[in-house]
Amino acid sequence: MRSTVTHETVAPPTGTLPPRFRPASGASSATAIALDGQWRFRLFDHPDTGVARDDDGATWDAVTVPGHWQLAGAPTAWPYGTPAYTNKLFPFQVDPPFVPDENPTGEYRLSFEAPADWPSDGRTLLRFEGVDSWFEVALNGEVVAVSHGSRLPTEIDLTGRLRPGANLLAVRVTQWSAMTYVEDQDQWWLSGIFRSVTLEHRPDGGLDQVGVVADYDPATGEGTLTVDAGTLAGTAIDPSQVRVRIAELDVDTDAQAPVRAAVEPWSAEVPRLYRAEISTGAETVRLDVGFRRVSISDGVFLVNGRPVKLRGVNRHEFEPLRGRAVTRETMLADVLLMKAHHVNAVRTSHSPPHPHFLDLCDAYGLYVIDESDLETHGFENVDFVGEPVVDPPWTGNPVADPAWTEVLLDRVTRMVRRDAHHPSIVLWSLGNEAGRGLNVAAMAARVRELDPTRPIHYEGDYSSDDVDVYSRMYAESEETELIGLGTEAPLARADLDARRRGMPFLQCEYAHAMGNGPGGLADYDAIFDAHPRLMGGFIWEWIDHGLLRTDEQGREFHAYGGDFGETFHNSTFIADGLLLPDRTPSPSLIETAAVFSPVRLDPTGDGALLVRNRYAFRDTAHLSFDWSVHTGAEVLATGELAVALGAGESVRLAPSDVDLPALPEAPGSPVWWTVTARWREARGLEREWLSDGAAIASGQVLLAQPAPLPAPTGRAAIAQDGSYAVGGARLDRRGRLQHLLGLDVREMRPDAWRAPTDNDRRPPMWREMADADRWRTVGLHLLVERTVEAGLDGDAVRVVTRTGGPTTAAGFRTTYRWQPVEGADGADAVDLHVEIEPEGRWPQSVARLGLRLALDVRPELDAAVRWHGQGPEESYADSDRAARGGVWERTLGELQTRYTHPQENGARRGVTRAEIDLPGGPLRIEADDVVRGGRPQLGIELTARPWSDAALEHAAHPHELEADGLLWLHLDVAQHGLGSAACGPGVLPNAQLHATPVSMRLRFSRP
């Protein structure tokens, strides 16, 4: 070992063994023992710790391995420094390969006994599955290796160094190293031995390296298994001495020739595996083999000869108390949630995952893009000096530096060697956001040398010189469609342009799931389906990376950037997942399931449903289809449909295809025809995420609108003091609502603002201004209302107001018409017809158009809210595929989505009637004659909260939100969509809300 090797040395690991495959835990007959558990630990502020390698640390603290030292006391204490988050910018001066002198360094010690029965032959290896970021290993005071590649395995030969009895293992780990420059991966900066450590015996003649290629010929149905085996030294084992057994296929032969047999292929839809035993006289290894072929033909991505769309997610490894030290239970929970929500693919952003995760993907069925441990994103900004750089040169980028070539080749080699036997892996990825340079070609060549059976992906070079897939991030839907058509803007070089046009196109990141969003997911999915060249995409990302901690009052919350006192951070950008940090599915995951469903039932626009079987390999025999006609809570009729579709087939279904019942003449609620596809019988592993009869998709047709509300017949009156009595409503002399059905009113006025979502707060890619900033320019957050006139108008009170904000003449002219309702279901019922007319010049969009009503009543969070409309979860104009018309009930607390960063949430669309349980009896609100821009629509958008929009906007975390003693209601004709502007396109035109005339009729009662 050379003493000149330090944490700032740019060179491959030293003293380590060549990379090799990793079978599942317990799949080898060779002896192995885990060294996980309590290790002695001490933290220093510099790599020059001054601690001798033979110091056993007897007086030091104890920490758990695997784990991160920053999280050792979470969620209440942080004895070894705190986490820090940056997205792409390095948190220190960019001066590769050098890092700050202040460099937290952990000294680990483990005293362990060599087992008395440890085999005396062969080799003894020490294996680290993952250490962040650079580490030095010493055994019994002797340095034996230095290594790096935080999410990659390291193996060290301890043969002849392990003593009988007691041994001391010393590991020195630095937080920062030269390798930090290639591990800038939009995560918390967390350090330490975060994956398992094992001591392993490699017997003489054992299977140190096993390579398997399990090909499938879709034309013949024949699988071909090729097995090669090697030693630690890299020499091949005589194939005649390698036995291959697959009992299910009656295979028992040596490895001299490929094994051929009729097989069932592996796919994510049907993840068929065969247990293979590969053995020599010294060792037997069990591998689950999946026969499948990945190919590209005429620009179309194929699995087993058929086009496949990747409906995927990007997945960082994360737990809120453990960071990247994820448990097997968590990995399984993730896979089951993905399968339950129709995710069929995972990109392992941005590094190879824990190997057990790939075992699960093999078994349960997920296509995987396995990505190298490489990202240099911070170099993009090195040359930024105040003006945008159109084509940043990424000065100093390791990907363009030949001094880094061997390091980067080492990384892709370790990934491919470790993981190549997994059938779930369908693409290799060279890395993420690492720019361009000579090392891209070098890495691609190395991967092809190691495994020519899978295509190569790398998004960083749009010309796609060295890869097999054209990949982009956050391309807008218009551009995506042009690429699907093959009519995108050409490259300057004709040869590269022609080559790229022959490639399938992948959105390796799109639909940024930050906070309330993404919107527009269904639009992208429709474009993917329409064009064979488009192979799908991966939502960013799977889970919010909120770390659990407590505040001064002992209240738990999930922290993001800045919550640990970091002076330099990227705030909430770490909270951008389909799951909340505790793995509660957010509404966006429910929406994803509806959009990604392999069977879709979509309205055709002419009163029918188009049923599409989007499976690539399965027919619909495993599904049943049932229908129901229902209005309100009443089911009028049910039945079954005979739907038999082969893979890729579709059929049109209409209500006229079934025996419909007589519909009510004047229904109180919409009448719906709902068709649902259900799983007939879950089998095998399916039972872990499915139950018999589980619904996987549904679609609806509106058969009848609710009957119009009867016209009000009561008379409003004016009191001696000039105020107005309108049934159960009391208005002051200016026409301001003061009391409603026994409830004091704090406020009622038109509203066009919302507590900004994370998407509202950021400009869309390639745009200059965020939606929330546009709204502020016309004072939508500071609206006030002025009465223009108020008085009796026949039997009603007519009030005209103007509402606007500071600095602008733009505003809303609103006409209210109040009238009592005699004989209504509820004493003192009152009707309100409201018309809102924008005046003046308005920005591109407004947040909402409707009424904000604050009632002076303290609702309980467990108060029931029942509504007739879309549900059960929240929905917005560009995120409503999961919503279904019906009658739903939630508590007031359950209506709130507690996003990691509080923001607009909880809207329910298409509401024609709602009841909220309050002290003194429920409050009923009915909606009719709802019109937007001259076009009638079904119902309003209802939001009910125990706190104001202002409180929601200014809260940094959900636990800071406290009921303020009021019930805040938004009764909107419409709301602006969600979009994906936090990282990607904004709200598409079909979901934008512009300042336009709206009107609605509302009836308030206390039944």
N, C-alpha and C positions, 0 to 999 in steps of 0.2 A: 504494500500500500504506500503510495507516494504522499508525503506530508504536504505537498503543494496543492493537493486537491482540497478545495474549500467549497463553501456554499455559493461562492461567486464564480466557480469554474464552469465553463461551457464545455461539457464533455459528457458522453454517456456514463451510466453508473460504472463503478469500479469494484471489483471483487465479487461480482454477482454472476449467476449462471445464465446461460442462454435461455430465452423465453420458451415456454412449452404450454401444452394444453392444460386445462383445469377441469377434471371431471367433477360431478356433483359430490357434495360431502358424503362420505361413506361409500362411494361407488368404487373404491379401490380396495383390494385385499391387503395392500401394504399398510404398515403401522403408521399412525399419526396421532399426535396429542395436541390439544389446544392449549395455548399459553395465555388465553384471555383471562381477565379477572382484575384483581387489585395489583397495581404496580406502584412502586415508590416514585415520587415525582417532586421536582423542584424547578421553579421557573427563574430564568435569568434574563437580563435585559440586553445581552450581547452573546454572540456565539462563542466568544472566548470566556467560557464559564469558569475556568480555573479548577474544575472538578476532575479529579483523576478517574480514568475509566474503571479502575478497580475499587472505587468508593461505592459501597453497597447501598448508600442512602438510607441507612437504618433509621435515622432521625427525621427523615423527610415525611411529607404528607403522602397519602395514598390517593390515587385516582383510578378510575375504571378504564381498562382497555378492552374493547375499542371505545373511543370517545374523543372529544375535542377538549383541550384544557380550558378554553374560554367558557365552556358550558359545565364545568365540573361541579359548580354549586347551584346551577339553575334549578328553579326560577327565582330563588330569593337572594343568592349570594354569587359573587363573581371574583373569587380569590385569585384568579390567574389572568387578569385582564378581561376585557369585554369584547364581544363580537363587533365587527364593523362591516358596513355594506357600501360598496360602490358597484355601479353597473359596468362601466367599461373603463373609466379613467383610473389610472394607477394612483393609489393614495400616497405616493411619494414621487420624488423627482425621477423622470425617465432618463436613466443613464446606464443602459445595459452594458455589462452584466451586473453592475453594482447595485446594491440595495443599502438602505440606511444603516448606520452604525447601531442605532436603537432598533434592535431586531430581537424580539422575544424568542427565547430559546429554551426548550424544555429538555431537562435531563430525566430520562426514565431508567429505572432499575427493576430487574426481576431476578430474584434468587429462586432457582428451581432445581429439583432433583432429577438427574437422568434416571429413567426407569431401570431397575435392576435387570429386567428382562428385555431391554432394548436390543434389537438384533445386532450381532457383531459383524455381519457381512455388509456389503453394499456401501451406500453413502448416507449421511445424515444431513438433511437440509433444514434451514430455517426460512420460513416463508412469511412475508408481510403482504397482505392483500391491498393495503393502502395507507400511506403516511403523507401528511401535508406539512412542509413542502419538500424539504431536503433533509436527509438524515444520515447519520454515521452510526454504524453498528460495531460494538466491541463485545467479545466474549472472554470472560476471565482476564480482563485488562488489556486484551490485544484487539486492535482495530482490524476488523475482517472485511468491511465493505463500506462504501458510501453509495447512496442511491437517491433517486428522485423519480418523478412521474407519479404525482400524488394519487391518481385513481387507477394505477396499474400495479401489478404484482412485482415483488422483488424476491428472488430466491438466492440464498447464500449457502455455500457448501461448508458445513462445520465438521466434516469428517476428519478425525484425528485431533480435533480441538475440543470436543466435548469430553469432560472428565466424568469418571464414575462418581456418583453422589452429587454433591452440591456444585452448581455452576452459577455464574453471575453474568447476566445479559445487561449491557449498557447501551442505550440508544439516545443519541443527541439529535434533537429535531429543531430546525430553525423555522420561524414563521415565514420569513422572506428569504429568497434565494434568487440566483440567476433564473431559475425555472419559473419564478413568479411571473416573469415577462411572457411566458407562453401558457400561463394558467389564469388568464384574466377573464373569468367565465361568468360574470353577472351573478355572483353568489355572495353570501356572507364570507368574509375572510375568517376562516376557522382552521385551527392547526392541531397537529398531533397524530397519534396512531389511531386512526378512526375506523379501520377495518381489522379483521381478525389476524392473529399471529399463530402460526402452528409450527411444530417440530415434526418433520416427516422423514420416514425411512424410505430410501430408494434401494430395493434389493438388486443384487447383481442379476442381470438378465431381465430386469423389470421393464415395464412399459412407461418409460419416462416421457415419451412423446407419442401420441396417437393422432394420426390424421385420418379423417373419414370424409368421403364424398359420397353422398347418397342421392344419386340422380334419379329422375323420374321421366319416362318417355310417355307423354300424354297420348301419342298415337297408338302405342301398343299396351299401355298399362303396366309396363315392366319397370321395375326398379333395379338400379345397378349400384352396388355398394363396393367402393374401393377403400381398402384399409392399408395404411402404411404406418410403421412403427419405428421409433428411433431411441437412441440413448441420450444421456445428459451431454455426452461429448459431441452429439450431432451426427453420429454414424447410424446408418440404417440397421435395423434388426432383420436378419434373414427371414423373409416372409414365410418360408416353409416352417419356421419355428413359431409362428404367430397363428393362434387358433381363433376362428370367428364362428360364433354360435348365435343363431337367432331361432329359438325354439318354435316360435309361432310360425316361422316360414320353413321349418324342417331343414335349417341350414346348419351344417357342422363341417367346416372345411378350414383349410389354411388360407393365408392371405396372398398366395402367389398369383391368383387370378381374381378379377372382380366377381362378386356374387350377384347373380341375376335371378329375379323371381317376380312373379305377379304380385303387386302390392297395392294397397290403398294409399294414395298420396297424402302428404301433409299439407295443410293450409291453415290459415287463421280461422277459417270457418269450420273445418273438420281437422283438428290437430292430431292426426293419427301418428302414433309413435310405436316403434318396435324396439323391444329391449334386446340389445346386442351385448354379448359377453365376448370380450377380446382378451386373450390370455397367452402367456408364455408359461414355462414351467415355474417361473418365479412370482408371477403376479397375474391377477385377473381384474379387469376394469369393466364396469357396466356403463354403457352409453345408451341413451334413448335416441334412436335414429329416426329421423323423419325424411322420407323420400320426397323430394320436390325439386323443381327446376325453375330458376329465375332467369328471365331473358328479356331482351328488348327487340322488337321487330317493327319496322316501319314507324319508328317513333312512338311505339306503344309499349308500356311496361306490362310484362306477362309473368304470371306464376302458373306453372304447369300448363302452359300454352294458352291461358285465358287472360284477358285484360282484367286487371285488378286496380281498384281505386283505394288509395291509402287515406283512411279517415282517422287521422292520428292526433296525438298530443306530444308535446315536448315534455320530458320528465327529468327534472333535477331530482337527485336523491335528497330527501329532507324529512325531518321530524322536528316538531317545535321544541322539544327538550334535548334532542340528540344531534341536531344538525344533520350532517351527512353520515353519521354512524347509524344507519337505518337497520332495524331488526328484520328478521325473516317474516315476522308477523305483519309488519308494516308493508313489506314488499308484496305479500300475498293479498293484503287488504287493497293495495293499489290495483293489482291485476284484477281482482274480483270487481272492484268498482268500474274499471275500464270495460270489462266484459258486460257488466250490467247496463252500461250506458252506451253500448254499441261502438266503442272505440275499437278499431281493429289494428292500430299501428302505434308504435312508440319510437320516437327519436331520443336517444340517450344523451340529451343535451347536458353538457358538452364534453362528455368523457365516457369511457367504458363504465358501465354500472357494476355494482356488486355482482359477481358471477351467478349467485343464486337467483337473481332477478331473471336472468336469461333462461335458467332452468324452468322457471314458472311460465315464461313466454312460450317456451317449447310445449309445455304440458297443456296450458289453457288456450293457447292460440292467439298470438299477437305477432304481427310483422314488426321487425326491429330494424332501425338504422343504427348501427353501432358506430359511435363517433369517437375519434381519437382525442386524447387528452391534450388539446391544443386550442388556445385562443389568445390572440395578441391585440385585442380590440383597442387598447389604450394608445397604440401607436398611430391610430387614425388622427388623433388630435395633436400630435407632437408639433406639427407645423402651423397650428391654428394660432393666429396672433391678433384676433379681433375681427377678421373678415372671413367669411366662409371660404373654404378651399374646395373648388369644384372637383378636382381629381387629386385627393390627398396622396402624397408620395409615401406616407407612412415611414418616415425616416427612421432608420435603425431597426426596422421590423425583422425579427429573426427568420421569418419565412423567406425573406429575400437575401439572407446573409449566409454564405457558404460555411461560415464558422459554426452554424447551427445544424448543418445537414445531418450529421451523424446522430445528434440528439433527437431530431424529429423522426429520422428513420427508425431509431430505437423504439420510439413511442408507437408508431403504427405497427411495427413488428411484434411488439409485446401484445398489442390488442388482438391482432389477427391470430397469432399463435395461441393465445389463451382461449379465444371464443369461436374459432372456425367450425367446430363440430356442431354448433347450434343451428338447427333448421330454421328457427325463428328469424335469424339474421338474413335479411334480403338485400341489404346494401351496406357497404362500408363507407364511412364518411371520414375524410382526411382531417376534419376539424371544423371550427366555426369562427367566423369573423376574424380571420387572420390575414386578410389582404392577399396580395399576389407576390409571386417570386419564384425563383428557381427551385425551391424546395417542394413546391406543389407537385411538379413533374417527378421529382425524385421519390416522393412518398407514393404517388400513384403507381410508379413503376415497381416499387417494392411490394405494394399490396397485390398487384397483378402477378408478380412472381410467386408470392406465397399462396394466393387463392384466385385463380382465374375464373371461378364459377359465379362470382357475384359482381354486379355493377358497382362503380365507384361514384360517390357523391362528394361535392364540395361547392358550397354556395359562393365562396369568396371571389371567384373569377367568373364574371358573367359571360365571357367568351367561351368558357367551358373547354379550354384547350385539352386538358388532360383527364377529363372525367367522362362519364357515360350518361349523366343526367343533367339537364339544364335546370338549375335551382335558383330560386330567388326568395327574398323575404318581403312580405307586405306589399307585393305588387297589387295595385288597385284592380278592382273587378273588371274595369274596361280593358286594362292592359292584359289581364289574365285571359280574357276572351280573345283578344287579338292573337296572343300566343297560341291558344287552342286552335284558332283558325289558320295559324301559320303565317299571319300577316303582320307580325310585330316589326318594329323598326330594325333594319338590317345592320349587321356589323360592318365595319369598314373593310375588312378583308373578306373577300368572297368565299374563300375556301373554308374559313372558320365559320362564316355565316351558314354555309350549306351544311357543314357538319352539325352545327347546333340545331338547325331546323329538323334534323333527323333524330333528335333526342326527345324523349318524354320530358315534360315540364313538371316540376315539383315546387310547391310553396312550402319550403322547409320550416318557415314560420309565417303565420298569418293569424288574423282574428285574435288580437291581443286581449286576453281575458283579465284585464286589470279592473278591479272594483266591479261596478255594475256594467257588465258587457261580457263578451263583445256583441255588438250589433252587426247585422248583415251576414251572419254565418250562413243562413239559408241561401242568400244570393250567390255566395261563392260556391256552395255545394251544387247548386243548379248549373253553374258554369262548368264545374268539374265533370258533372254527368253528361253534359252536352257534347263534349269534345274528347275523342279517344286519346289525343296526345297528352291531355292533362291527367296526371296520375294521382292527384289529390293534394293533401297538405297536412300540416301539423299545427294545431292551435298552440299558441304560446300563452300559458303553459298549464301544467297539471295542477300545481298547488301553490297557494300563497306561502311564502317563506317567513311567516311570522313566528318569531322566537318567544316562547312563553316566559313571562316575567311578572313580578308583582310591583305595585306602586307603594307609596309611603303608607297607605291605609291597608295594605295587604290584599288589594284587589288584583286578581290576575287579568292580564291582557296579553295580546300578541304584539310584540315589538317589531318595528321596522327601522330603516335607516334613520339615525339621529336619536333614537331612543336610548342609546348607551353613551350619550355625550360626545359622539364623534363630531369633530370639527369639520370634516369633509365627508360627505355621504350623498347618496342618491335617494334618500327619503323613502317614499311609499312604493317606489318602482320595483321593490322586491315582492310586493303583494299583488301578484298578477296571475292568479291561478283559477282553475275551475273548481277547486276545492278550497274551502277556508282552512286555516292552518290546522285546526283540529280534525281535519278530513271530513267535515260536514260538506256535502255537495251544495254548491251555490246554485242559484237559479240558472246560471249559465250552463252548468253541467246537465241540468234537466233539459234545457233547450238543445244542447249538443246531442243528447240521446235522441230527441225527436228528429233532428236534422240528419244525424248519422244512421238512423235506423236502416237495417238492410232491406226492410220491406216498408215502402212508403205508401200512404193513402192520402193523396193530395186533391183538393177541390179543383175542378176543371174550369170553373167560372160559369158553367151553364147548368148547375144543379146536379152534378155527378161527381164521382170520385175516380181518380186514376190510381189503380193499384199497381205498383211496380215492384217486381222482385229484383232487388239489386245485389243479391248474392251472385258471386262468380261461379260457384260450384254446387249450390244446393237448390233443389226445388222447394216448394212450399208444403210438402207433405207433412212436415213436422209442426205445421201451424194450423190452427182453426180460425175461422172468421165468423164473428157473430155481429149482429146489428140490434139496435134498440131505437125506438122512438120515444122521446121523453120531453116533458115540459115541466119546468120547475123541478120539484122533487118527485113528480109522478112519472112512472114508466108506463107508457101506453101500449107498447107491444115489443116483443123480442123475437129473434129468429136466428137461424144460421145460414151462411152462404157457402156454396160449393165453389171454392177458388183453388184451382190447381195450375200453378205457374212454374215453368222451368226457369233455370237461371237466366236472368236478363229479360224475361218476358213481362208483359203487362196486360191489364184488362181494365175496361171501363165499367164501373158499377153505378147504377142510378137507383133512386128510391122506387122507381117503377118496376125494378127487378124483383121486388119483394111484395108481400101482401100487406100493404100499409093499413093501419086502422083509420077510422074516421077521425079527422083532426078536430080539435075544439074550435067552435065558431069564433070565440073571443078569448083566446088564451091570455092568461095573466103574465106569462113568461114566454120567451121564444120557444118554438118547437124544433127540436133537433133530430136529425137522423144520424146516428153515430155508428160507424163500423170499426171494429177492433180486431186486430190480429193477435192471437194468443199462442203461447207455446203449449203444445199438446202434452208432452211428457218430457221432463228433464231427465237426462241420463248421465251416468258417470260423473265427471267433474262439473258438468253443467249444473248439478244440484247445489253447488256451492254459491252460485249467483242467480239461479233461476228456481222458481217453483212451478209446479204444474198449473197451467192456466194463466201464467203471468202474461200481461199485456206487453207487447213489444212495439206496437204502433197503433195509431187510430187516426181516423179522419171524420169530418163532419160536414153535413149539408144542412143549411137552415131551411126548414120546411115552412115555417110561418112566423111572422113577426108578432110580438105581443100586441094585444089590442090596445088602441090608443086610450090614454087616460080620459075618463069622462070630463067634460068641460066643467070648470068651477061655476057654481051658481050663487055663491054668497056675495055679500056686499061689504066693502071696506067702509070704515067710518073715520071721521076726524074728531079728535077729542078737543076739549076746551083749551088745552095748552098748545094746540096746533099739532100734536103728535097724531099718529095714525094707528088704528086697530084693524088688523087684517086677520081675522080668525085668531089663531094662536100666535100670531106675530105682532110685535109692537115696533113701530118705526118712529124715530124722533121727527121733529118738524122739518128737518132737512132730508128726511127720507132714509136715514141711516138705521139699519136693523139693530135694535137694542135687546130684544127678547124673542126667543123662538121656542114655542111649545114648552114654556116653563123653564127654559134655560137662558141665562144671561149670555149675551153675545159680546165678545171682546172685539171682534173684527169680522167684517165681510167686505170683500172688494175683489175686483178682477185681479188676476195674477198671470204673469208671464215669465216668472223666474223659478229656478229650482236650486236646491243645494247642489253645486256642481259635482258631477261624477268625475272620476279620474280622467275619463275620456274628454269630458267638457273642458277640463283645465289645460289641456295640451293641444298645441296646433297639430292638425293632421299632417302626416308626412307630405312634404312638398307644398305646404300652405304656410301662410305667414301668421295667422291669428287663430287662437283657440276660440271655440264657441263661447265659453264663459266670458272671455275678454270682449267679444263682440257684444254680448248681452249687457255687459257693464257700461259699454260706451253710450248706451241709451238709457242707463239707469234702471234696468229691469230689477235690480236688487234693491232699489230704493223707491219703489213706486208709492205714490200717495194719490188719494182720490179726492176730488172736489165736486160738490153738488152743483149742477147747472140749474136744475129745476126739480120740483117735487110737488105733487098735488093729486087730488082725486081725478080719475079719468073713468067716468061711468061707475061701475061697481068695483073698480080696482084703484090701487095707488100706483101712479106712474112716477118713476124717478129716473132722471137723466144725470149722469155723472161724466167727468173726464178724469182719466187716470194716467199719470206719467211720472217720469223720473227727472232728476236734475240734468241740466246742461243741454237739453234737447227739446224740440217742439213736438217730437213724436209722442203719441199717446193713444189711449183707447177711449172712445165715446161709448158709454154703456147705458142701455135702457133696461130698467127693471120694471116689471109689471107684476104687482102683488095682488092676489085675490083669495078670499076665503073659499073653502070647499065645504059646502053643506052636505050632510049625509054621508061623509066620507068614513072610511074604516079608521076611526080614530078621532077623538074630539079635537076641535079647533085646527083641523088640517088646513094647510095653506099651500097655494100654488104660486110659483115664481116662474115667469117667463123672462129670460134674460137674453139680450142681444149685445154683442161686443163688436164694435167696428173700429179697426185700426185707422189712425189718422197720421199723416206726416210720413217722413222717410224712415224706413226700418232697416236693420242689418239683415244679413243673409238669413238668419233664423231667429226664432224666439224659443224659449225653453218649454213653455206650456201656454195654453189659452183656456181659461176657465175661471172659477171662483175659488177663493181661499176663505174658509170659514173657521173661526176659532170660537168654540163654545166653552163657557165657564163652568165646566163640570170635570171632576176628577175621575176619569175612567180607570178601572183596574186593568192591569196588563192581561189578566185572564178573562176579561170581558169578551163574550162571544160576538163575532162579526159574521153575519150571513149575507151572501150576495148572490144574485142571479146575474151571471156574466161569465167572463173568461176566468179560468183558474186551473188548478188551485194555486199555482205559484205566480209570482209577479210576471208581468209581460209588458213589452214596449213595442213601438211601431216596427222595429227591425229585429225583434226577439220575441216572437209569439207563436212559433211552431209547436211548442209544447202546451200551449194554452188550449183548453177545451171549454165549450159552452155548457153550462149546467148550473147547479146550485151548490155552493161551497160554503164551508164554515171554517174559520180559524179564530183564534183569540187575537186580541189587539196586539199582544206581544209577538205572536207568530207571524203577523203581517209584516213585521219589521225584518229585513235582511240585515244582519249585523256584519256588514262588510268590515274587513280589517281596518280600513280607513273609511269612516262614516261619509255617506253621500246619498244622493237621491236613490230611493228604493221603494219597493212595495206597491207599485201601481197595479191595479187590476182593471183590465179594459173591458169594454162592451157591457158595462153594468147597467141593467135596467131597473133593478131594485136592490136595496141594501138595508139591513137592520143591524143596529149596534146596540148592544145591551148596556144601558146606563142606569144610574140610580134614579128611581122613579119610573122606570119602564123603558122599553126600547125606543130608539129613534129610527123611524123609517124614512128612507129617501127613495123616491121613484123618479125615473128619467124618461122623457118622451120628447119627440120633435127635436132631436139632436141633429144639427146641421153644421157642416164645416165647408166654407167656401162655396155655398150653394148646393152641396151634395148631402143628402140625408145619410145618417149612419146609425148603427145599432148601439145605443147606450153611451155612457160616459166612461171616463177613466177615473176611478176612485182611489184615493190614498187617504188612509186614516192613521194618525200618529199621536202619541202622548207628548210630543215635543215639537218645537217649531222648526221650520226650515233653517232659520238662523242658527239655532242650537246644533242642528245636524251639520251645517256647513262649518262651524267653528270647532266642533269636537275633533280631537286628534285620534281618539280610539273609542270603540263602542261603549266601554264601561264608564266613559265620561258623560254619556247621555242619561239624563234623569227626567222623569215625568215632571212637567211644570204646572200641573193642576188644570190644564186645558186639554180639550180634544180638538186637534187640528185636522181639518178635512180639506182635501183638494177635490173639487168637483169639476173636472176638466173635460172639455170637448176633445182635446188632443194634447199630446206631449211630443216633443222632439225625440227622435230616435237616439240610440246609444253610440253607434259607430265603434271605431277601434283606434281613435286618434291618439290615445296614450302611447301607442307605437304602431302606426299604420294609418290607413285611410280613415277619414271622418265618416259622418253619417251620409249614406247614399241618398241621392235625390228622392227616391221613393219613400224615404222615412223622415225627410226633413220637414220641420214645421215652420211655415212662414207666417208672417202677420197677415191674417186673412179674416174676413167676417165669420163669426161663429154665433150660434144661438142654441138654446136648449130650454126645455120646460122641466122644472123640478117640482115635485110634490113632497112636502114634509108633513109627517104625522107621528103621533105616539099611540100606536095600536094597543 
